Amino acid sequence: MLVADIERLVRCESPSADLAAVARSAAVVAGLGAERLGAEAEIIADKHVRWRFGARPRVLLLGHHDTVWPIGSLETHPVAVRDGVLTGPGCFDMKAGVAMIFHALAALDDLDGISVLITGDEELGSPSSRELIEDEARGCAAALVLEASGPGGALKTARKGVSRYDVLVRGRAAHAGLEPERGVNATIEAAHQVQAVAALGDAARGTTVTPTRLESGTTVNTVPAAGHFEVDVRVWDAAEQDRVDRAMTALQPHLPGAEVTVEGGPNRPPLSRAVSKDLYERACRIAERLGLTPPGELAVGGASDGNFTAGVGTPTLDGLGAVGGGAHADDEHVIVAELPRRTQLLTALISELRAGT
């Protein structure tokens, strides 16, 4: 039944930016959860799905149902199970994890003290769900994130924090052949700024500051009057995130007459191992008691909504979802044989945390 439920979720395509598709997917998530949990969901803003059991939840189960796959991906990447491997767009990241939440909870006799939140905009950076996630996590003893596991089923005990910026450069247009000296070249200014931004990285501290998409100018014979480039920042600790943010917002123009404006800032705080250590060790003890191989652990550069729960001080364990691989790629897949074992571990972990033992 678990595999069938994953297939049901995957067959409802849900690219994050397609609001109608995400609304349809939220309805499918809510319906499936109601069937497995015996309780109706609250659908928030047509995209986020929540269940609360009891007045004071102790455990938050967190996931998302949106994906990076556009409508029509099922035609080229159909849902299938072959040789013990389930495939389909979004199966690993992370619709399998959503179905696992429902099956883990269905195995419990009492759901009091549990909150479930399945959001619909995680792949966009959670612009409309961040506050919801943080509010739901505050006061909980633990947040368990059903994002896909690392290689070999490893849990994710640390994640880098993320900042995003858009550096806007303004110059002055002029004819590139007749009088280029009258212009202020936004492309050249952007080149100076790209170099300054890239120099903010610190390999020794694991800080990456990466200029990415760049646009400048209008025609080949015009000195560019405007341009911009985007910047992706990844850091292991809050102090580095603050350092880079101060440097980014202090950027100054290099060329006389140019203007530089910086938009954006920190998007997700780091998830440090200190926040996940006790939960990870508990999960390993439970696995041994159940006769399962204790999961490994992994620190990753990618972020998740677990960064938000950790950021408000809630102990957080991430990567509890499916074992497989190929997130966002043509070979996205889930190893079917691992699903019952991972769900069994999740059930036992929720039970202990809910009971406060």
Summary of the structure (lengths in Angstrom):
residues: 357
radius of gyration: 22.9
end to end distance: 30.3
largest distance: 80.3
contacts: 1294
relative contact order: 0.18
helix: 38%
strand: 27%
